[in-house]
Amino acid sequence: MKFLKGTKLYSILTGTCPVCQEESIYKEPNPYKLGSIFKMPERCSNCGTKYKIEPSFFFGAMYVSYAVGVAFAVAAFIISYFFFGSTPFTAFLVIVATLVVFGPIIMRLSRNIWINFFFSYDSAAGKS
C-alpha cells in the first residue's frame, strides 16, 4: 500500500497520522481489544501533530460512523439477498451480524475519516 502514501486514502485505511503518515494514531493496533479501542497518544511522536484539536473532537466521527455503517449494511444485504438468495429475514440477520462483527472496524474507520477532514499530508512533516 506504499503506492498510496501521501493520499488521504492511505491514512484512512492504515490508521496513520494524517500529516506525516508514519505512525499509527492508535496505541493498540488491534481494534478488537475493546478496552483500548479509542486510546490514542495526544500527539504524533514523529511530526508532533495534536490529534484532538479540541475537547470532544471525535464526537463528529459518530456522523461518519452512521454513513459507514449504512454502507456495510447495504453491502451485506446485497451479498446475502442477491448473491445467496436469502429471505428478507435472513438478510436482516446477516446485516445485524455484519454490524456487530465489523463494529470496531467501523468505529476506527470513522475516526480515521473524521481526522482526515481536518489535516492534510505534509511530506516535510517530522523531518528536521
N, C-alpha and C positions, 0 to 999 in steps of 0.2 A: 504494500500500500504506500510505499515511499514515493511513488509517482504522483500521488495526490497531495503530497506535502506542500504547504503554502496555501491550501484552499480551506474554506470553512468546512467542507465535507470531511476532510481529513481529521480536523479537530473534533467534529461531531461524532464520527464513527469510532475514533480511537479514545476519546475522552481526555485528550491532552490539552494543555494550556492553549487558549485561543490566540495568544500573542506570539509565543516562541515555538509552540508545538513540540516541545522537548520532553516534558514530564506530565504524568497523569495529574488531573485535578482532584483525584480521589486518593485518600490514604489507603483504602482497601481496594485492590483491583477486582475482586470477585463481588458482583452485585448481589449474589445470593446469600452473602453474610449479612443478614438483615439488621443486625445490631450496629453495623458500621456503614450502612448503605449511603448515608449522606455526609459522612465525615470527610472533610476537606481541610488541607492546610490553609492558613489565612492568605498566604502569598505563594507565588511560584518561586521555587528556590533557584531557578535558572535566570529568569528575567525580572523577578520582583513584582509581577502583576498581582494586584489585590483582587481576589476573586469575588468577594462580597462587596459590591460597590456601596451598598447601604444596608441597614438592618432589614431583614425580611426580603432581601433581593430576590431570592429564588421562589417566592410565592408566585411570581409571574409564570414560572415554569408549569404551574398547575393548568393554565390555559393551553399551553403547548401539549401537556400530557393528555388532555382531553382529545385533541386532534390526532395525536399519535395512537392513542388507544382506539379511536374510531377506525383509523387506518388498519390496525392489526385485526380488529373485529370484522371489518369488511373483507379483508383478505381471508380470514378464517371461514367466513360464511361462503365466499365464492369457491374456495377449495373444497369444503365439505359438501356443499349443496350441488354445485355444478359438476365438479370432477368426480366426486364419490357417490353422488345421487342420494344423499341422506335426506331424511324427512326434515321439515322445518324445526321440529322439536329437537332432533339430534343436532342440527346445525346450531341451534341456540346453545345446547350443552357444549358444543365444540368452541363456540365463541367465549363462553364463560371460562372454560378450561384454558383457552389461549390467553385470556387476560390475566388469569391467576398465575399461570406458569411464566408468562413474559412480563408480569407486573414490575419486578425490579429493573429489568432492562428498559422498559418503557419509562420508568421514573428517571433513570440515569440519562437516557437518550434525550428526554425532555429538558433536563438541566443543561446538557451539552448544547442543545439547540438554543436555549434561552441565553446562555452566556455568550454565545457567538453572535447574537443580535447586537451586543454592546462592545465587542472587541474585534479587532482585525489583526491578521497576521502581519508581523514585522520581522523581516529576515535579519535585521540587525539587532533585534532584542536579545539581551543576555550575552552579547559578545562585547567584551571590554578590551 
